[in-house]
């Protein structure tokens, strides 16, 4: 069932668990995530970066595929289709395409421009029944060409953006996208505590969920994080399973080259990763 993400995240905040946002890259990804969420009776957020949207030939294609798949698989758990790290133009395009949730990443603008654009997009999203996420303090690593060093967001700026009527807030607390370097200092829990106190208990979002130790994830959830984004980990699982299938020569046996056979181990590996995360985040049986 496609819904916006507001209620599922308010429930997660009050129930002290987090809902996973798993980014989708194609049909296999989407199917694996939906089936696993249904199996574990967990709400789920399907994240779509602008790059992945472009790869899948546009946001309309993505929305049509997700809606049809949700229906044909008989999915009954709440599913939000969410734009990840959207530009101003991308956010508008996703509203028009039939997404149920958007993220506007104005973290690279100065605070005044971030406020102005966020205000406009909040009104647009809410007019169409979508939830909206905004960002303060860029998340480290590279995402669609934007490189951030893992800044720690300023609680006052977070309060300013949170007061604009957004539904949930991504605040940098030293987290980064992709694999974490060996010298990573870990999450800044003092900053998280201050941000949570400054933002009137708004559900907080942790980007770059891949590779953060489990105890840190649990602690972040206890301090107000209600949504955790996972992308790289599913990609690594998929690649690893696909590599093993080919290295074992299975694509050369019978019809092992058939893409449905070739991609099956990777799709199963994504399910295993999503299952592990849903259990860690505590959202199983919370649909």
N, C-alpha and C positions, 0 to 999 in steps of 0.2 A: 504494500500500500504506500503510494507516494505522498509524503507530507512535508511540511517545512520542518526545520530542525528545532524550533523554539521549545515546544513542549517536551521533546525527548531530552533536551539538555537541562531544562528546569528540573525535570524528574531526576536526572543524573546528579545534578548539583545537590538536591535535597536528600537523595539516597546515597550520597558519597561513593559514586562509581563514575566511570567515564564511558562515553560512547565513542567507538572507533570510527574515524574517517579513513576509509581505504580508497586510495586513488585507483581509478580504472584507466586502462590503456586500450582495451579492445573487448570483443565479445567474451572470450575465455575468462578474462579478469572479472568482468561484471557478473557472469554466471557463477563463478566460484565463490565470490563474495556474497551474493544473494542467497545461494543455497546454504552456505555455512551460517549466515545470520539466522535463516529460517530454522535450520537444524538446532541451533542453540537458543532459539526463541529470544533473539537479541535485536534491539533497534540498531540501525546501521546508517552511516552516511557515505554515499559514493562521491568521492572527490574527483573533479575534472580540472586539470590545469589547462591553461590556454593552449599550450603546446600539444597536449593530448587531444584536446578538442579539435584542433587543426588537423592532427594526424587522422582522426576519425571522420574527417571531411566536414566538420562544423558542429556547432552546438545543437542544431535542429536534429541532425542524425543521431547524436548521443541521446537527446531527450526522447526521441521516438523509439530507439532501441531499448532504453531502460524501461520506459512505460510498457512497451509490448512484452518485454521479458518478465517484468514483475507480474504481469497478468498471466502470461502463458505458463510460468512456473508455479502459479498459485501462491505467491508470497503474501503472507498475512502480517508479518512484522512491519513496523514503521520504517520506511526507507526515505531518506532525503537525498535529492540529487543536487549537489553543491558545487559551485564554481570555486576553485582553489586559487588564491593569489590573483584575483581578477584585476585587470586594468579598469579604468572608468568606462571605456568603450565596451570591453568584454562583459562587464557586469550588466550593462544595458542590453547587450545582445542575448545574454542568458535569460534575462527576464522575458524577452520577446520569444525565446526558443522554448519556453515551458519548463525551465529548471524550477525547483521548489525552494532553493536557497542560494545565496551568493556571498562571496567574500570580496570586499573591495580592499586591496592592499595599497593604501596611500602612504605607506611608511617612508617612501623616498621623497615625498613632497614636504615642504615646510609645514608646520602644524596648522597654520591658517588655511592653506589650500587643502590639506587633508580634511580639516573640519568642514570646509565649504562643500567639497565633493561628497564626503560621507553623508552630510545632511541631505543633499539632493537624492542620493541613492537610497537612503533610509526611507524617504517618502515614496520613491518609486517602488521599492521592494514591498513595503507594507501595503501600498495601494493594490498590488497584485497578489497579496497573501504569502509572500516569500519571507524567509528569515534572512538576516544579514549579519555578517561578521566583518569586523574592521581590525586593522593592525596598527600597533604602535611599537616602534623599535624594530629594526629589520631583523629577521631570523637569519642566522648565519648560513654559509654555504651558497650554492648557486641554484636558482630556480628560474627557469625560462630566461636565462641571461642576466638576471639581477643578482649581483653578488653581495652578500652581507657578511659581516664578521661576527655575528652572534651578539648583537648589542643587548644591553639590559635597558628595558623601557623605563621611562620616567613616570612615576606614579601620578604626578599632576597632569601630564599629557594623557595618560590612560583615563583619568577621571573625566577630563574634558571630552574625549572621544566617546567614552561610555555613556555620558549624559546626553548624547545626540539621539538616543532611541535605538541604538543597535541592539541586537539580541544576544550576541556573545562576542568576546574580545580576545584576539591573539596578541599576547604581549611577550616581547623577547625577554627571556630570563637566562640567556647564555646557551640556548638550544640552537642546533644547526641542522640544515637539510643534508641528507646523504650520510656517508659513513663518518663517524666521529674520529678526529685525529687522536693519536696516542697521548698527546699532551693536553687534552681537553680538561678544563677545570671542573666540569660538572654543572648541574643546575644551581642557580642562585636562589635559594629558598627564602632568604631575607627579602629579596626584591619581590618574590612572588607573594609573600605575606603582606608587604606594603601595598602592592598593586591590588590585591584582593580587598584589603581594608579601604582603599581609596575609590573602589569602583562599585560600591553599593551591592556587593554579592552577585554581580553579573557572572554568568558562566564563563570561565576562562578556557582558552584553547592552547594546547601544547603542540606546536609544529615540530617536525623533525623527530618523530617518535622512534625511529629506527636506531637501535644501539644504545638507548638510554637504559642503564641498569634497572632491574625490576623494583628494587627498593626505592629508587628515586621516583619511578613512575607512581608507586603507591603513595609516597609522601606528597607528590605534586597533587594527586587526586584529593588527599586529605586537606590540602590547602586551597581548594576551590577549582582545580582543573576538572572540567566536565566533558572535554572533547580532546581526543588525542589523534593526531594525523600520522598515518603509516603509509609509506609508498615504497621506499628503497628496499625494505625488507622483503616485500612480496616480489619485487623485481629480482632480487638476489636468489630467492627460493626457486622462482620460475627458471632462471638461467641455469642454476645448479642442476635441477632435475632434467632439463633439456640436454645439458652437456652430458650427463651420465647416460641418457638414453642413446645419444649418438655415439659416444665413446664405446658403448657396449655393442655397437653395430646393429642395434635393433631396427634402425631405419632401412637396413639392407635385407632384413628378413621378411619374406612374404610381402604384405602391403604396408610394411612399417613406415614407409615414406608418406602415406596418406596423412594430410595435416591433422585429421581428427585423432589419429594414433600418435603422431609426432608431438602434438601439443598436450596430449592427455596427462603425461607425468607432471608437466609444469603446472597445469591447472589444478591437479591434486595437491601439489606442493603449496600453491597459493592458499588452498582451503586449510591446510595444516597450519600455515602461518597465521591466517585470520582467526582460526579456532583458538590458537595459543594466546593471541592478543585479546580476544573477547573475554577469555577466562581471566587473564591478568587484569584487564580494565574493570571487571566485575559487572559487565552488562548482560551476561547470560541470564535467561529467564526474566528479563526486565521489559520485554516487549509489551 
